[in-house]
Amino acid sequence: MMTQQQASIPQLSTDQEAELTQAKIDEIFNLATSILWDFEQFAKKILAGCVACNSGYVAIAIELINTVTGLEGEANHAILFFFVAQTKKLDMGSINKAHLLFQHGLLIKSIQAEQGTL
């Protein structure tokens, strides 16, 4: 049974959700470029954002995982879920692996952008 509070929460369409997520992604990249984050800092922010369930950081992480691994769909989500779970357990080995994965993905994306192959 739906409560009054749940009934008053507006439901977003898929297009609205996509626009909201894209706005968050744009905000994150604007912040990263204005503060001049290096890849290591950005990778740490991405993982922290994913742990905080920020849809912008999650979308960026999924794209970077796909870039590095070449995997599609749910496999990328499973990898991210694993890293988030391990981060919550304070597993430093997995946290470092996640940071390195994201750094590698950022480097690949940077090279692709320079070459115009994005």
C-alpha positions in Angstrom: 0.0 0.0 0.0 1.3 3.4 -1.0 1.7 6.1 1.7 0.6 9.7 1.2 4.2 10.8 1.2 5.1 8.2 -1.6 2.1 9.3 -3.6 3.2 12.9 -3.6 6.7 12.1 -4.9 6.7 13.0 -8.6 7.8 10.3 -10.9 10.4 11.2 -13.6 10.2 9.9 -17.1 13.2 8.1 -18.6 14.0 11.2 -20.6 13.8 13.4 -17.5 16.1 11.0 -15.6 18.6 11.1 -18.5 18.6 14.9 -18.6 19.1 15.1 -14.9 21.9 12.6 -15.0 23.6 14.4 -17.9 23.3 17.7 -16.0 25.0 16.1 -13.0 27.8 14.7 -15.3 28.3 18.2 -16.9 28.5 19.7 -13.4 31.1 17.1 -12.3 33.2 17.7 -15.4 32.9 21.5 -15.0 34.0 21.2 -11.3 36.9 18.9 -12.3 38.2 21.3 -14.9 37.8 24.4 -12.8 39.6 22.9 -9.9 42.1 21.2 -12.2 41.8 17.7 -10.7 44.4 15.3 -12.0 43.4 11.8 -12.9 44.2 10.4 -9.5 42.1 13.0 -7.7 39.2 12.6 -10.2 39.3 8.8 -9.8 39.0 9.1 -6.0 36.1 11.6 -6.4 34.4 9.1 -8.8 34.6 6.3 -6.4 33.4 8.5 -3.5 30.5 9.8 -5.6 29.5 6.2 -6.4 29.5 5.2 -2.8 27.3 8.3 -2.1 24.9 7.0 -4.9 25.4 10.2 -7.0 23.9 9.3 -10.4 26.4 11.5 -12.3 29.4 9.8 -10.8 27.8 6.4 -11.3 27.3 7.1 -15.0 30.9 8.3 -15.4 32.2 5.2 -13.5 30.1 2.8 -15.8 31.5 4.5 -18.9 35.1 4.3 -17.6 34.7 0.6 -16.7 33.3 0.0 -20.2 36.2 1.9 -21.8 38.8 -0.1 -19.9 37.2 -3.6 -20.0 35.2 -3.5 -23.2 32.3 -5.2 -21.4 28.8 -4.1 -22.0 25.6 -3.7 -19.9 25.2 -5.4 -16.6 28.8 -6.6 -16.3 29.9 -2.9 -15.9 27.3 -2.5 -13.1 28.4 -5.6 -11.4 32.0 -4.4 -11.4 31.0 -1.1 -10.0 28.8 -2.7 -7.4 31.7 -4.9 -6.3 34.0 -1.9 -5.9 31.4 0.1 -4.0 30.7 -2.8 -1.7 34.5 -3.3 -1.1 34.9 0.4 -0.5 32.2 0.3 2.2 34.2 -2.6 3.8 37.3 -0.4 3.7 39.1 -3.0 1.5 42.1 -0.9 0.5 43.3 -3.4 -2.1 40.0 -3.1 -4.0 39.8 0.7 -3.4 43.2 1.1 -5.0 42.2 -1.2 -7.9 39.1 0.9 -8.5 41.2 4.1 -8.4 43.6 2.6 -11.0 40.7 1.4 -13.2 39.1 4.9 -13.2 42.5 6.6 -13.8 43.2 4.3 -16.7 39.7 5.0 -18.2 40.3 8.7 -17.8 43.6 8.4 -19.6 42.1 6.5 -22.4 39.2 9.0 -22.8 41.7 11.9 -22.7 43.8 10.3 -25.5 40.6 9.6 -27.5 39.5 13.2 -27.1 42.9 14.5 -28.2 42.8 12.3 -31.3 39.1 13.1 -32.0 38.1 9.4 -31.7 35.6 9.7 -28.9 
